[in-house]
Amino acid sequence: MLNFHQVLVIGGGTAGISVASQLKKLSSSLDIAIVDPAEKHYYQPLWTLVGAGVFDKKESERDESSLIPKGVEWYQEQAFEIQPEENLVKTKEGTNIYYKYLVVCPGLQLDWHKIEGLEGSIGKYGICSNYSYEHVDYTWELISSFAGGRAIFTHPNSPVKCGGAPQKIMYLAEEAFRKQGVREQSEVFFQSANASIFSVDKYAATLNDIIKKRGIQADFKKDLIKIDGPNRRATFKDLETNEEETLNYEMIHVVPHMSAPDFLKSSPIVNDAGWVDVDPYTLQHNQYENIFSLGDASSAPTSKTGAAIRKQAPAVVSNLYSMLKGRQPWKKYNGYTSCPLVTGYNSLVMAEFKYNNVPSETFPVDQGKERKSMYWLKKYGLPAMYWHGMMKGRM
Ligand SMILES: Cc1cc2nc3c(=O)[nH]c(=O)nc-3n(C[C@H](O)[C@H](O)[C@H](O)COP(=O)(O)OP(=O)(O)OC[C@H]3O[C@@H](n4cnc5c(N)ncnc54)[C@H](O)[C@@H]3O)c2cc1C
């Protein structure tokens, strides 16, 4: 029997579930399928607070089967080849699936191997990462038992999902060290491959003030290249001079390099960097008009977040639906993304911006300031909006 669907979605994560749910709401008779091998889905934004001891990691997890919208067929398989000329996706398990429209959103991959010595050391020797569900609770183990010395937080030389997450956990740790009475005998270092603390000037100004006020040492254009777990030594390359420097640490929070999934990199639908090559506004493929992409895997030049997907999904859904009805795609995504910059256990700077790093704020207050209300929004409001709104196709 031929496997054919009007709409095939690769990846049933934040983006894939949002798009499939919204499409089903628009037209319940649409024939939609999702291909995704995952058993579980994670609300990854919670991991910042899990690493800081606020939530148990189980609270970020749901069965993938509970999220697949009613009436959508699920291939619990791994896409591994896309043949856009044939309108065909092949899975690793050997299934051929044909489509009329394809939505590509398999997220990105974590390249742990790109930092020498990291694979095999993560989760021990004082090396933690909120980017790994498996090890996110080790972050809190290290923070809560920290007895002084040097704590390093890194940001890699690659695009990352949630550009603020590498530093959010640092502010939480710094506050925890103060509460635990060990701050005076501690050094907190931010070693970032970026050129500045944040890409949007308005929020960067606030973060620079916080760093100064709280005695955090921030160093830029420093890329973690090597880690020696047993001896607790981390080597950074200066991206301007190429000089290497090795620092000792008691704990280090590492953010791995990230890139497009390998099967995408070798497909004909990506740009030179490996991301699915779409128009930044309509999110339609630049060459194949029956392909759309959104989320972390797309080439849309914005910060890769779930918040961005909340605004991308309606554009993809509307444009795809227009095409199904024989009309041209017209709905435009403006690059909106958001980064709830947690700066402590009761404070948060709610960064919201669009293409070209122009602030695009929702609330009638100065969002460049640290606010308790925004922290509570992150802690309780956003997870509820995610599970009951986005994942159900309601927003
Ligand atoms: C620590 C951390 C903190 C974050 N904080 C925030 C925040 O505060 N705010 C915010 O908005 N965002 C935040 N994010 C980012 C946000 O979680 C991601 O941007 C978002 O989940 C991306 O959605 P996606 O659908 O593109 O990918 P994902 O949700 O990762 O889903 C990708 C799906 O594709 C599937 N897949 C992969 N390969 C294949 C394949 N070959 N075939 C089929 N399926 C495949 C996977 O199994 C997965 O289900 C954070 C992320 C992390 C890790």
Ligand as a Chemical Component Dictionary entry (heavy atoms), coordinates in Angstrom:
data_LIG
# 
_chem_comp.id                   LIG 
_chem_comp.type                 NON-POLYMER 
_chem_comp.pdbx_formal_charge   0 
_chem_comp.three_letter_code    LIG 
# 
loop_
_chem_comp_atom.comp_id 
_chem_comp_atom.atom_id 
_chem_comp_atom.alt_atom_id 
_chem_comp_atom.type_symbol 
_chem_comp_atom.charge 
_chem_comp_atom.model_Cartn_x 
_chem_comp_atom.model_Cartn_y 
_chem_comp_atom.model_Cartn_z 
_chem_comp_atom.pdbx_ordinal 
LIG C1  C1  C 0 17.936 24.602 28.352 1  
LIG C2  C2  C 0 16.980 25.172 27.366 2  
LIG C3  C3  C 0 16.264 26.315 27.687 3  
LIG C4  C4  C 0 15.357 26.865 26.773 4  
LIG N1  N1  N 0 14.657 27.977 27.148 5  
LIG C5  C5  C 0 13.726 28.478 26.312 6  
LIG C6  C6  C 0 12.894 29.567 26.727 7  
LIG O1  O1  O 0 13.007 30.068 27.850 8  
LIG N2  N2  N 0 11.977 30.034 25.856 9  
LIG C7  C7  C 0 11.805 29.466 24.617 10 
LIG O2  O2  O 0 10.924 29.919 23.884 11 
LIG N3  N3  N 0 12.591 28.450 24.182 12 
LIG C8  C8  C 0 13.527 27.938 25.000 13 
LIG N4  N4  N 0 14.294 26.860 24.608 14 
LIG C9  C9  C 0 14.295 26.454 23.175 15 
LIG C10 C10 C 0 13.104 25.604 22.744 16 
LIG O3  O3  O 0 12.912 24.518 23.602 17 
LIG C11 C11 C 0 13.350 25.126 21.305 18 
LIG O4  O4  O 0 13.680 26.222 20.495 19 
LIG C12 C12 C 0 12.131 24.432 20.715 20 
LIG O5  O5  O 0 11.752 23.325 21.490 21 
LIG C13 C13 C 0 12.420 23.988 19.279 22 
LIG O6  O6  O 0 11.315 23.301 18.756 23 
LIG P1  P1  P 0 11.483 22.341 17.488 24 
LIG O7  O7  O 0 10.141 21.786 17.222 25 
LIG O8  O8  O 0 12.212 23.059 16.418 26 
LIG O9  O9  O 0 12.446 21.187 18.019 27 
LIG P2  P2  P 0 12.147 20.150 19.188 28 
LIG O10 O10 O 0 11.062 20.617 20.097 29 
LIG O11 O11 O 0 13.475 19.861 19.792 30 
LIG O12 O12 O 0 11.585 18.877 18.443 31 
LIG C14 C14 C 0 12.262 18.218 17.405 32 
LIG C15 C15 C 0 11.566 16.874 17.188 33 
LIG O13 O13 O 0 12.073 16.298 15.980 34 
LIG C16 C16 C 0 12.298 14.932 16.200 35 
LIG N5  N5  N 0 13.307 14.458 15.273 36 
LIG C17 C17 C 0 14.645 14.672 15.294 37 
LIG N6  N6  N 0 15.236 14.038 14.273 38 
LIG C18 C18 C 0 14.248 13.438 13.570 39 
LIG C19 C19 C 0 14.232 12.627 12.404 40 
LIG N7  N7  N 0 15.353 12.286 11.754 41 
LIG N8  N8  N 0 13.035 12.165 11.965 42 
LIG C20 C20 C 0 11.883 12.474 12.603 43 
LIG N9  N9  N 0 11.851 13.231 13.722 44 
LIG C21 C21 C 0 13.026 13.702 14.192 45 
LIG C22 C22 C 0 12.710 14.824 17.660 46 
LIG O14 O14 O 0 12.490 13.523 18.180 47 
LIG C23 C23 C 0 11.811 15.883 18.309 48 
LIG O15 O15 O 0 10.599 15.316 18.754 49 
LIG C24 C24 C 0 15.188 26.264 25.502 50 
LIG C25 C25 C 0 15.896 25.088 25.180 51 
LIG C26 C26 C 0 16.752 24.545 26.108 52 
LIG C27 C27 C 0 17.493 23.263 25.756 53 
# 
loop_
_chem_comp_bond.comp_id 
_chem_comp_bond.atom_id_1 
_chem_comp_bond.atom_id_2 
_chem_comp_bond.value_order 
_chem_comp_bond.pdbx_ordinal 
LIG C1  C2  SING 1  
LIG C2  C3  SING 2  
LIG C2  C26 DOUB 3  
LIG C3  C4  DOUB 4  
LIG C4  N1  SING 5  
LIG C4  C24 SING 6  
LIG N1  C5  DOUB 7  
LIG C5  C6  SING 8  
LIG C5  C8  SING 9  
LIG C6  O1  DOUB 10 
LIG C6  N2  SING 11 
LIG N2  C7  SING 12 
LIG C7  O2  DOUB 13 
LIG C7  N3  SING 14 
LIG N3  C8  DOUB 15 
LIG C8  N4  SING 16 
LIG N4  C9  SING 17 
LIG N4  C24 SING 18 
LIG C9  C10 SING 19 
LIG C10 O3  SING 20 
LIG C10 C11 SING 21 
LIG C11 O4  SING 22 
LIG C11 C12 SING 23 
LIG C12 O5  SING 24 
LIG C12 C13 SING 25 
LIG C13 O6  SING 26 
LIG O6  P1  SING 27 
LIG P1  O7  DOUB 28 
LIG P1  O8  SING 29 
LIG P1  O9  SING 30 
LIG O9  P2  SING 31 
LIG P2  O10 DOUB 32 
LIG P2  O11 SING 33 
LIG P2  O12 SING 34 
LIG O12 C14 SING 35 
LIG C14 C15 SING 36 
LIG C15 O13 SING 37 
LIG C15 C23 SING 38 
LIG O13 C16 SING 39 
LIG C16 N5  SING 40 
LIG C16 C22 SING 41 
LIG N5  C17 SING 42 
LIG N5  C21 SING 43 
LIG C17 N6  DOUB 44 
LIG N6  C18 SING 45 
LIG C18 C19 SING 46 
LIG C18 C21 DOUB 47 
LIG C19 N7  SING 48 
LIG C19 N8  DOUB 49 
LIG N8  C20 SING 50 
LIG C20 N9  DOUB 51 
LIG N9  C21 SING 52 
LIG C22 O14 SING 53 
LIG C22 C23 SING 54 
LIG C23 O15 SING 55 
LIG C24 C25 DOUB 56 
LIG C25 C26 SING 57 
LIG C26 C27 SING 58 
# 
